Every structure is written in C-alpha cells, then in structure tokens.
C-alpha cells in the first residue's frame, strides 16, 4: 500500500480534530502506521484548524511535505485556500459547500472569496463538493459535518466499514453515537447517489 497523506482543514468547532482522530484510529485498526500533527490557529474564535494525517506501512514524519497531499478534506468552503502549497496534480479535494463567514468580514459577506474557491478548484485532480451541513442536519445531527465528510472520504479508501464505525463509536460521546453513525453512512453514500 502506498502512503495516504491527508489534510483535514476546518474552522474551530467544526470537528477537524475529531475527524483526524477517527482517521488515525481507523488506520490503527487496519494495522497500519499513522502519524498526526495539528495546528490550532485561534481555533476557539473560529480560526483555522488543520491536521496532517499520514498513513502507511511505516511513517517517519507527522507532517506532509508541500505538494504531497493525496487528499484535502475541507470542512468549510474556503479553508482549503490557505493550504494550496500541499496540492499536487494527484490531490483530491473533498469540499463541504458550507460557508462560515469570518468575523473579520461578517458585516460585508460580499468579501467572501467565492470566485477564488471556483478558480482554485481546478488545481485538483478531482473535486467532490457536497453540502455536509445539510446532510448532517437531515440525519438529525447538525454538528456532524466532519463525520459526513469522513463518510465521503471512507468511500474512497480500502478500509473496512466495520473499522470506521468502531472508530467513530469509540471517539464520539455515547449519546451521539447513533446520530454520528447515521451522518457517516449518509456521507459514505453521497457519491453513489
């Protein structure tokens, strides 16, 4: 198996860290080596949060080199723009269409860079854009955006559904297990619809 290098990007409170923890747990359940590194930039105030996750038979570094990400999972529509240096010709972008307007432009939402998002999507090998917030809400778990995106991601990997569900069950609060599993399954089915 080739290494799988994943950036999980979001805004503080969206579940970026939870998503990367679940990915790591799945890799361990699949008997693979995994390393993770996180950067929390003003996360408590809605700032950017990024996790590097590297999976393979033997991983030495916890961070992804520039131009080497296989997958970028962006939990917010524009957050991936901050990490374009990790994109290669083979990078796949998993993009949540949800817009979270930064407080710095909250009074002028017209400054949200939708044109830049569209412009830079063409740098990726493939782009899968879904409305993870809508899917999570319909699944009865509006806070499950990151788990919906994990479902989409899981549909592209050779890891067992059993291990994904075991990892989610072990990482989310007990009272949210069913809602998170439902959100995950709906994310998993999005590109099959």
PAZAPA-4460 file (N, C-alpha, C; in steps of 0.05 Angstrom, whole numbers, plus 32768, in hexadecimal, padded with zeros to 4 digits):
% residues 193
    n_x    n_y    n_z   ca_x   ca_y   ca_z    c_x    c_y    c_z   seq   type   mol
   8011   7FE8   8000   8000   8000   8000   8011   8019   8000     1      X     A
   800A   802C   7FEF   8018   8046   7FEF   800F   8056   8007     2      X     A
   8020   8069   800F   8018   807B   8025   7FFF   808B   801D     3      X     A
   7FEF   8091   8031   7FD8   80A3   802D   7FDD   80BB   803F     4      X     A
   7FDF   80D3   8032   7FE4   80EC   8040   7FCB   80FD   803E     5      X     A
   7FC0   8104   8055   7FA6   8112   8056   7FA9   812C   8067     6      X     A
   7F9F   8142   805C   7F9C   815A   806C   7F7E   815D   8072     7      X     A
   7F78   8160   808C   7F5C   8165   8095   7F5C   8182   809E     8      X     A
   7F4C   8192   8090   7F4C   81AF   8094   7F30   81B9   809B     9      X     A
   7F2F   81CA   80AF   7F15   81D6   80B6   7F18   81EE   80C7    10      X     A
   7F02   81F7   80D1   7F00   820E   80E3   7EFC   8203   80FF    11      X     A
   7F07   8210   8113   7F04   8207   812F   7EE7   8200   8135    12      X     A
   7EE3   81E9   8140   7EC8   81E0   8148   7EBA   81CE   8134    13      X     A
   7EC6   81CA   811C   7EBA   81BA   8108   7EC0   819C   810B    14      X     A
   7ED4   8195   811B   7EDA   8179   811E   7EF2   816F   810F    15      X     A
   7F04   8181   8107   7F1C   8179   80F8   7F2D   8166   8108    16      X     A
   7F31   816C   8122   7F41   815B   8133   7F34   813F   8137    17      X     A
   7F1A   813F   813C   7F0B   8126   813E   7F0E   8115   8125    18      X     A
   7F0B   8122   810E   7F0D   8113   80F4   7F29   8107   80F1    19      X     A
   7F3E   8116   80F7   7F59   810B   80F4   7F5E   80F5   8109    20      X     A
   7F53   80F8   8121   7F55   80E2   8135   7F48   80C9   812B    21      X     A
   7F31   80CB   811F   7F23   80B4   8114   7F32   80A7   80FE    22      X     A
   7F3D   80B7   80EC   7F4E   80AC   80D6   7F65   809C   80E1    23      X     A
   7F72   80A8   80F5   7F89   809A   8102   7F81   8080   810E    24      X     A
   7F6A   807F   811C   7F61   8067   8129   7F5B   8051   8114    25      X     A
   7F4F   8059   80FE   7F49   8046   80E8   7F63   803A   80DD    26      X     A
   7F77   804B   80D9   7F90   8042   80CF   7F9C   802D   80E2    27      X     A
   7F9B   8033   80FC   7FA6   8020   8110   7F96   8005   810F    28      X     A
   7F7B   8007   810D   7F6B   7FEF   810B   7F71   7FDF   80F2    29      X     A
   7F7B   7FEC   80DD   7F83   7FDF   80C4   7FA0   7FD5   80C5    30      X     A
   7FAC   7FD7   80DD   7FC8   7FCE   80E2   7FDC   7FDE   80D1    31      X     A
   7FD7   7FF8   80CF   7FEA   8009   80C0   7FF7   801D   80D4    32      X     A
   800D   8028   80CB   801A   803C   80DB   800D   8057   80D4    33      X     A
   800B   8068   80E8   7FFE   8082   80E3   800B   8097   80F5    34      X     A
   800E   80AF   80EA   8019   80C5   80F9   8007   80DD   80F4    35      X     A
   8004   80EE   8108   7FF2   8105   8106   7FFF   811E   8112    36      X     A
   7FFA   8135   8106   8003   814E   8111   7FEC   8162   810D    37      X     A
   7FE8   8173   8121   7FD2   8187   8121   7FDC   81A3   8125    38      X     A
   7FCF   81B6   8118   7FD4   81D2   811C   7FBA   81DF   8122    39      X     A
   7FB7   81EC   8139   7F9F   81F9   8142   7FA3   8217   8142    40      X     A
   7F9D   8225   812C   7FA1   8241   812B   7F88   8250   8134    41      X     A
   7F88   825A   814C   7F71   8269   8157   7F57   8259   8154    42      X     A
   7F59   823F   8158   7F42   822D   8153   7F2A   8234   8164    43      X     A
   7F2E   823D   817C   7F18   8243   818E   7F07   825A   8183    44      X     A
   7F13   826A   8171   7F04   8281   8166   7EFD   827E   8149    45      X     A
   7EFA   8265   8141   7EF2   8260   8125   7F09   8261   8112    46      X     A
   7F22   8260   811C   7F39   8260   810B   7F3E   8245   80FE    47      X     A
   7F52   8245   80EC   7F58   822D   80DD   7F65   8218   80EE    48      X     A
   7F5D   81FF   80E9   7F69   81E7   80F6   7F71   81D4   80E0    49      X     A
   7F89   81CA   80E1   7F92   81B6   80CD   7FA0   819F   80DB    50      X     A
   7F99   8187   80D1   7FA7   816F   80DB   7FB3   8161   80C3    51      X     A
   7FCD   8159   80C7   7FDA   8148   80B3   7FD7   812B   80BD    52      X     A
   7FCF   811A   80AC   7FCD   80FD   80B3   7FDC   80EE   809D    53      X     A
   7FEF   80DD   80A6   7FFF   80CD   8093   7FFC   80B0   809A    54      X     A
   7FF4   80A0   8086   7FEE   8084   808B   7FFF   8073   8077    55      X     A
   800A   805D   8081   8019   804B   8070   8024   8033   807F    56      X     A
   8034   8024   8072   8040   800D   8080   8054   8016   8096    57      X     A
   8064   802B   808F   8076   8037   80A2   8078   8055   809C    58      X     A
   8070   8066   80AF   8070   8083   80AC   8085   808E   80BF    59      X     A
   8095   80A1   80B5   80AA   80AC   80C6   80A4   80C9   80CF    60      X     A
   8096   80D8   80BE   8091   80F4   80C4   8073   80F9   80C8    61      X     A
   806C   8109   80DC   804F   810F   80E0   8044   8124   80CE    62      X     A
   8055   8132   80BE   804B   8147   80AD   804E   8140   8090    63      X     A
   803C   814A   8080   803C   8146   8063   804E   815B   8056    64      X     A
   805E   8153   8043   806F   8166   8035   805E   8175   8021    65      X     A
   8067   818D   801A   8059   819D   8005   8057   818C   7FEC    66      X     A
   8040   818E   7FDF   803B   8181   7FC5   8037   8163   7FC8    67      X     A
   8031   8159   7FE0   8030   813C   7FE4   8015   8132   7FF0    68      X     A
   8001   8143   7FF4   7FE8   813A   7FFF   7FD9   8129   7FEA    69      X     A
   7FD0   8112   7FF3   7FBE   8101   7FE2   7FA1   810B   7FE3    70      X     A
   7F99   8113   7FFB   7F7E   811C   8000   7F7F   8136   8011    71      X     A
   7F6E   8148   800A   7F68   815F   801B   7F4B   815F   8021    72      X     A
   7F44   815D   803B   7F28   815D   8044   7F23   8178   8050    73      X     A
   7F14   8189   8042   7F0E   81A4   804B   7EF2   81A5   8056    74      X     A
   7EF0   81A9   8071   7ED6   81A9   807E   7EC7   81C3   807A    75      X     A
   7ED5   81D7   806F   7EC8   81F1   8069   7ED1   81F8   804D    76      X     A
   7EBF   8205   803E   7EC3   8209   8021   7EDD   8216   8019    77      X     A
   7EE7   822A   8028   7EFF   8238   801F   7F19   8230   802E    78      X     A
   7F17   8221   8043   7F2F   821C   8053   7F46   820F   8044    79      X     A
   7F40   81FE   8030   7F55   81F1   8021   7F67   8205   8013    80      X     A
   7F5D   821E   800E   7F6E   8232   8000   7F87   8239   8010    81      X     A
   7F86   8235   802A   7F9E   823B   803B   7FB4   8227   8038    82      X     A
   7FAE   8210   802C   7FC1   81FA   802C   7FC7   81EF   800F    83      X     A
   7FC6   8201   7FFC   7FCA   81F8   7FE0   7FE6   81EE   7FDB    84      X     A
   7FF9   81F5   7FEC   8015   81EC   7FE7   8018   81CD   7FEA    85      X     A
   8003   81C1   7FF5   8004   81A3   7FF9   7FF8   8194   7FE1    86      X     A
   7FED   81A3   7FCE   7FDF   8197   7FB7   7FF3   818E   7FA2    87      X     A
   7FED   8176   7F97   7FFC   816C   7F80   7FE8   8166   7F69    88      X     A
   7FF2   815C   7F53   7FE0   8154   7F3D   7FCD   813D   7F44    89      X     A
   7FD4   812F   7F5A   7FC4   8117   7F61   7FB2   811C   7F7A    90      X     A
   7FB3   8134   7F85   7FA3   8139   7F9D   7F85   813A   7F98    91      X     A
   7F77   812D   7FAA   7F59   812C   7FA8   7F4F   813F   7FBE    92      X     A
   7F3D   8151   7FB7   7F31   8164   7FCA   7F15   815A   7FD1    93      X     A
   7F10   8156   7FEB   7EF5   8150   7FF5   7EEC   8169   8003    94      X     A
   7ED8   8176   7FF7   7ED1   8192   7FFF   7EB4   8193   8009    95      X     A
   7EB2   819D   8021   7E97   81A3   802C   7E8F   81BF   8021    96      X     A
   7E78   81C1   8016   7E6F   81DA   800A   7E66   81EF   801E    97      X     A
   7E65   81E7   8038   7E5D   81FA   804D   7E70   8212   804F    98      X     A
   7E64   8229   8050   7E74   8242   8053   7E72   824B   8070    99      X     A
   7E88   8250   807D   7E89   825B   8098   7E98   8276   8094   100      X     A
   7E89   828C   8096   7E94   82A6   8091   7EA6   82AE   80A9   101      X     A
   7EBF   82B4   80A3   7ED1   82BD   80B9   7EC7   82D6   80C6   102      X     A
   7ECC   82D8   80E0   7EC2   82F0   80EE   7ECE   830A   80E3   103      X     A
   7EE6   8308   80D6   7EF2   8320   80CB   7EE3   832C   80B4   104      X     A
   7ED2   831C   80A7   7EC2   8326   8090   7EA4   8322   8094   105      X     A
   7E9C   831B   80AD   7E80   8314   80B2   7E6C   832A   80A9   106      X     A
   7E75   8343   80AA   7E63   8359   80A2   7E64   835F   8084   107      X     A
   7E76   8351   8076   7E77   8354   8059   7E7C   8339   804C   108      X     A
   7E68   8327   804D   7E6B   830C   8043   7E72   830B   8026   109      X     A
   7E6F   8322   8017   7E77   8322   7FFB   7E95   831E   7FF8   110      X     A
   7EA4   8322   800E   7EC1   831E   800C   7EC9   8300   800D   111      X     A
   7EB5   82EF   8012   7EBB   82D2   8013   7EC5   82C9   7FF7   112      X     A
   7EDC   82BC   7FF5   7EE9   82B8   7FDB   7EDE   82A0   7FCB   113      X     A
   7EC4   82A0   7FC5   7EB9   828A   7FB5   7EC6   8287   7F9A   114      X     A
   7ECE   829E   7F8E   7EDB   829D   7F74   7EF6   828F   7F76   115      X     A
   7F04   8293   7F8C   7F1E   8285   7F90   7F1A   8268   7F94   116      X     A
   7F05   8260   7FA2   7F00   8243   7FA7   7EFC   8236   7F8C   117      X     A
   7EEC   8242   7F7A   7EE7   8236   7F60   7F01   8235   7F4F   118      X     A
   7F10   824B   7F51   7F29   824D   7F41   7F3D   8237   7F49   119      X     A
   7F40   8232   7F63   7F55   821F   7F6C   7F4C   8202   7F6D   120      X     A
   7F32   81FD   7F6A   7F29   81E1   7F69   7F35   81D2   7F51   121      X     A
   7F3C   81E1   7F3C   7F47   81D4   7F24   7F64   81CA   7F28   122      X     A
   7F71   81D1   7F3E   7F8C   81C7   7F44   7F8C   81AA   7F4E   123      X     A
   7F75   81A0   7F54   7F73   8185   7F5F   7F6D   8170   7F4A   124      X     A
   7F76   8158   7F4F   7F71   8142   7F3D   7F53   813D   7F3B   125      X     A
   7F46   813C   7F52   7F29   8138   7F54   7F1E   8149   7F6B   126      X     A
   7F06   8152   7F68   7EF8   8161   7F7E   7EDD   8155   7F82   127      X     A
   7ED8   814E   7F9C   7EBE   8145   7FA4   7EB2   8159   7FB7   128      X     A
   7E9F   8168   7FAE   7E93   817D   7FBF   7E77   8174   7FC7   129      X     A
   7E72   8174   7FE2   7E58   816D   7FEC   7E50   8181   8001   130      X     A
   7E36   8182   8007   7E2C   8192   801C   7E2A   8181   8035   131      X     A
   7E40   817E   8043   7E42   816D   805B   7E31   8177   8071   132      X     A
   7E2D   8191   8074   7E1C   819B   8089   7DFF   8192   8084   133      X     A
   7DF6   8194   806C   7DDA   818C   8065   7DD7   816E   806A   134      X     A
   7DEA   815E   8061   7DE9   8141   8065   7DE9   813A   8083   135      X     A
   7DFA   8148   8092   7DFB   8143   80AF   7DE1   814A   80BD   136      X     A
   7DD6   8161   80B5   7DBD   816A   80C1   7DA6   8157   80BA   137      X     A
   7DA5   814E   80A1   7D90   813B   8099   7D94   8120   80A8   138      X     A
   7DAC   811A   80AF   7DB2   8101   80BF   7DAC   8105   80DC   139      X     A
   7DA3   811D   80E4   7D9D   8122   8100   7DB4   812A   8111   140      X     A
   7DCB   8132   8104   7DE3   8138   8113   7DF1   8150   8106   141      X     A
   7DE6   8169   810A   7DF1   8181   80FC   7E0F   8186   8103   142      X     A
   7E18   817B   8119   7E35   817E   8120   7E46   8168   8113   143      X     A
   7E3A   8157   8103   7E49   8141   80F7   7E55   8146   80DC   144      X     A
   7E5C   815E   80D6   7E68   8165   80BC   7E81   8155   80B7   145      X     A
   7E93   8155   80CB   7EAC   8147   80C8   7EA8   8129   80C3   146      X     A
   7E94   811D   80D0   7E8F   8101   80CD   7E83   80FB   80B1   147      X     A
   7E73   810D   80A7   7E68   810A   808B   7E80   810A   8078   148      X     A
   7E92   811D   807C   7EA9   811F   806A   7EBB   8106   806D   149      X     A
   7EBD   80FB   8085   7ECC   80E2   8088   7EBF   80CB   8079   150      X     A
   7EA4   80CB   8078   7E96   80B7   8068   7E9E   80B8   804B   151      X     A
   7E9E   80D1   8040   7EA6   80D5   8025   7EC3   80CB   8020   152      X     A
   7ED4   80D2   8033   7EF0   80CA   8031   7EF3   80AB   8033   153      X     A
   7EE4   809F   8045   7EE5   8082   8049   7EDD   8073   802F   154      X     A
   7ECB   807F   8020   7EC1   8071   8007   7ED8   806F   7FF2   155      X     A
   7EEE   807D   7FF7   7F04   807D   7FE3   7F1C   806C   7FED   156      X     A
   7F19   8060   8004   7F30   8051   8010   7F29   8034   8012   157      X     A
   7F3E   8022   8013   7F39   8006   8016   7F35   7FFC   8032   158      X     A
   7F2E   800E   8045   7F2B   8006   8061   7F0F   7FFC   8066   159      X     A
   7F0C   7FE9   8079   7EF2   7FDD   807D   7EDF   7FF0   808B   160      X     A
   7EC5   7FED   8084   7EB0   7FFD   8090   7EAF   7FF7   80AE   161      X     A
   7EB4   7FDE   80B5   7EB3   7FD6   80D1   7EC8   7FE6   80E1   162      X     A
   7EE0   7FEA   80D6   7EF4   7FF9   80E5   7EED   8017   80E6   163      X     A
   7EE1   8022   80D1   7ED8   803E   80D3   7EC4   8041   80E9   164      X     A
   7EB0   8030   80E9   7E9B   8032   80FD   7EA5   802D   8119   165      X     A
   7EB8   801B   811C   7EC4   8016   8136   7ED3   802F   8140   166      X     A
   7EE2   803C   812E   7EF1   8054   8135   7EDF   806B   813D   167      X     A
   7ECA   806E   812E   7EB6   8084   8134   7EAA   807F   814F   168      X     A
   7EA1   8066   8154   7E94   805F   816D   7EA7   8064   8185   169      X     A
   7EC0   805F   8181   7ED4   8063   8197   7EDC   8080   819B   170      X     A
   7ED7   8092   8188   7EE1   80AD   8189   7ECC   80C2   818F   171      X     A
   7EB2   80BC   818A   7E9D   80D1   818F   7E90   80CB   81AA   172      X     A
   7E83   80E0   81B5   7E74   80DC   81CF   7E5F   80C6   81CB   173      X     A
   7E5A   80B6   81DF   7E48   80A0   81DD   7E2C   80A8   81D4   174      X     A
   7E22   80BE   81DD   7E07   80C6   81D6   7E05   80CF   81B9   175      X     A
   7E1B   80D3   81AB   7E1B   80DC   818F   7E23   80C6   817B   176      X     A
   7E27   80AD   8185   7E31   8098   8174   7E1F   8093   815C   177      X     A
   7E05   808E   8161   7DF3   8088   814B   7DF1   809E   8137   178      X     A
   7DEF   80B7   8140   7DEE   80CE   812E   7E07   80D1   811D   179      X     A
   7E1E   80CC   812A   7E37   80CD   811B   7E39   80B6   8106   180      X     A
   7E31   809F   810E   7E32   8088   80FB   7E20   808D   80E4   181      X     A
   7E08   8098   80E9   7DF5   809E   80D3   7E01   80B3   80C1   182      X     A
   7E0D   80C8   80CC   7E1A   80DD   80BC   7E31   80D1   80AB   183      X     A
   7E41   80C0   80B7   7E57   80B3   80A9   7E4D   80A3   8091   184      X     A
   7E38   8093   8096   7E2E   8082   8081   7E22   8092   806A   185      X     A
   7E16   80A9   8070   7E0A   80BA   805B   7E21   80C7   804B   186      X     A
   7E37   80CE   8059   7E4E   80D9   804A   7E5A   80C4   8038   187      X     A
   7E5B   80AB   8042   7E67   8095   8033   7E57   8090   8019   188      X     A
   7E3D   8094   801A   7E2C   808F   8003   7E2A   80A6   7FEF   189      X     A
   7E35   80BE   7FF6   7E30   80D6   7FE5   7E39   80D2   7FC8   190      X     A
   7E50   80C7   7FC3   7E59   80C5   7FA7   7E4D   80AD   7F99   191      X     A
   7E3F   809D   7FA8   7E32   8085   7F9B   7E16   808C   7F92   192      X     A
   7E0B   80A3   7F9A   7DF0   80AB   7F93   7DEE   80B4   7F76   193      X     A
***
